[in-house]
Amino acid sequence: MSSMGDFIRWTEQFAAVDPERPHTRDVRRHPALASVLMAFIGYHVPYSLAAIAMIMGFKPFGVAPLAYLYLFIVIINILAYTLILRVRRISQRFIYWQTVFQLAAWLVMFTLYTLLMAEHRAVALVCALMTCAFVALIGNWKEGLILCVSASLSYLLAIAVAYTWFDQPIDVVSETLFLGAFIFVSLYLTMMGSTMRLSRDKARQTKLSLQKTQAELSEVMSQLERRARTDELTGLHNRRHGREVLGALQLALETQSSAATVMLLDIDNFKAINDNYGHDTGDAVLKTVAKTLATLKRDDDLLARWGGEEFLIAWPRTALPAAAIIADRLRQAVEELAIDADSARIHITFSAGLAELKPGASLNDIIKKADDRLYEAKRTGRNRVCYQS
Ligand SMILES: Nc1nc2c(ncn2[C@@H]2O[C@H](COP(=O)(O)OP(=O)(O)OP(=O)(O)O)[C@@H](O)[C@H]2O)c(=O)[nH]1
């Protein structure tokens, strides 16, 4: 872990609600109970244990173990507050409850240490300062201020109790200086922490909105890309994308020993449909033909709208004679269509030309060959498939 940020992120992940088991660590339903537990884990238990240990005379190395213990307590507080940071986003009520228990904890802590071990009062205050600083970093200035004021008041109260009822000697000047320094530094840290938090939140916000914009942008890009490859009317591949797929198919033939065939088909007398029934009916006919061809094709067959009332089909792993059989089946399927238009039923046919897709040959030449055969089919009576065997 290289920095405090990494540490916070790690503990946030640690404290994150498990989406598979949302009830775990989800304190939304019981903020008060969760807050009591948190306060006990964070304050009362370690402070009480420390106090009990020292009351029982656990001072094998003088003051040093006490300092380590404080350090341990501060680490636990940091973890507890990191959990709060997580929970804050869920329940604002939680943080209020937490603050109430913090006030109680300060009172218990200062009173205990001031009464039992006056010489360690300063250590307690330094730990309070560290906790304040951490709260300021993850919380907001209000919480930092509440902590700072409550710590100062607890300190004053503890001194008053020690002086009045326990006859402890009090050095007013040094106590005042120490408390003044505490208030000054903790307020400074609080303000600094809140500024840091604000800018961190802002950076997080900016990052989120950037990520959102990026996601929207890539969605628009993929939509545009899809549109650039698709024919709007029929939903089939358009000519540009069809050509690309055809090129790839031809390239693949160089390493395969199989054959592939291309077919260009053109709906017969389509102009008459437009003229007699209108452009919308013409569009509907195109869509019906496209749908019929699409339902009869295999997954890796290429079907594209080549332009106007012209379509291109390419069959991989299919030699010319086999393709001719498939083409004729398609021709029959389209011939059997009955498309409703106004009060009439439209019957259509298509003419088609086939050409073998050969590796190394020019794609334009191959398409031209299929086109020549298509016009041969038109010339020789339409509703037929022509190819050069
Ligand atoms: N409704 C509609 N018509 C289109 C579309 N694209 C092209 N056309 C029309 O298709 C007709 C094609 O007519 P022609 O090229 O003369 O061919 P044809 O009438 O099919 O005659 P043959 O091909 O010789 O059988 C033209 O009237 C075009 O305007 C389209 O997207 N929708």
The ligand as a MOL file (V3000), in Angstrom:
LIG
                    3D

  0  0  0     0  0            999 V3000
M  V30 BEGIN CTAB
M  V30 COUNTS 32 34 0 0 0
M  V30 BEGIN ATOM
M  V30 1 N -39.9070 1.6390 -52.9980 0
M  V30 2 C -38.6170 1.6710 -53.2800 0
M  V30 3 N -38.2140 1.7000 -54.5670 0
M  V30 4 C -36.9130 1.7040 -54.8680 0
M  V30 5 C -35.9370 1.6960 -53.8550 0
M  V30 6 N -34.7020 1.7060 -54.4650 0
M  V30 7 C -34.9240 1.7220 -55.7910 0
M  V30 8 N -36.2430 1.7110 -56.0520 0
M  V30 9 C -36.9240 1.7170 -57.3420 0
M  V30 10 O -36.7480 0.4940 -58.0090 0
M  V30 11 C -37.0410 0.6960 -59.3680 0
M  V30 12 C -36.0940 -0.1230 -60.2060 0
M  V30 13 O -36.5500 -0.0410 -61.5160 0
M  V30 14 P -35.7650 -0.5620 -62.7580 0
M  V30 15 O -34.2740 -0.4020 -62.5420 0
M  V30 16 O -36.3180 0.0980 -63.9400 0
M  V30 17 O -36.0120 -2.0930 -62.7840 0
M  V30 18 P -37.3280 -2.9540 -62.7600 0
M  V30 19 O -38.5430 -2.1300 -62.8180 0
M  V30 20 O -37.2010 -3.8420 -61.5530 0
M  V30 21 O -37.1780 -3.8090 -64.0380 0
M  V30 22 P -36.2430 -5.0040 -64.2630 0
M  V30 23 O -35.0830 -4.9130 -63.3520 0
M  V30 24 O -35.7950 -4.8930 -65.6720 0
M  V30 25 O -37.0220 -6.2400 -64.0000 0
M  V30 26 C -36.8980 2.2140 -59.6000 0
M  V30 27 O -38.1720 2.7630 -59.8790 0
M  V30 28 C -36.4030 2.7580 -58.2910 0
M  V30 29 O -36.9110 4.0340 -57.9880 0
M  V30 30 C -36.3720 1.7110 -52.5050 0
M  V30 31 O -35.5900 1.6890 -51.5690 0
M  V30 32 N -37.7040 1.6840 -52.2860 0
M  V30 END ATOM
M  V30 BEGIN BOND
M  V30 1 1 1 2
M  V30 2 2 2 3
M  V30 3 1 2 32
M  V30 4 1 3 4
M  V30 5 2 4 5
M  V30 6 1 4 8
M  V30 7 1 5 6
M  V30 8 1 5 30
M  V30 9 2 6 7
M  V30 10 1 7 8
M  V30 11 1 8 9
M  V30 12 1 9 10
M  V30 13 1 9 28
M  V30 14 1 10 11
M  V30 15 1 11 12
M  V30 16 1 11 26
M  V30 17 1 12 13
M  V30 18 1 13 14
M  V30 19 2 14 15
M  V30 20 1 14 16
M  V30 21 1 14 17
M  V30 22 1 17 18
M  V30 23 2 18 19
M  V30 24 1 18 20
M  V30 25 1 18 21
M  V30 26 1 21 22
M  V30 27 2 22 23
M  V30 28 1 22 24
M  V30 29 1 22 25
M  V30 30 1 26 27
M  V30 31 1 26 28
M  V30 32 1 28 29
M  V30 33 2 30 31
M  V30 34 1 30 32
M  V30 END BOND
M  V30 END CTAB
M  END
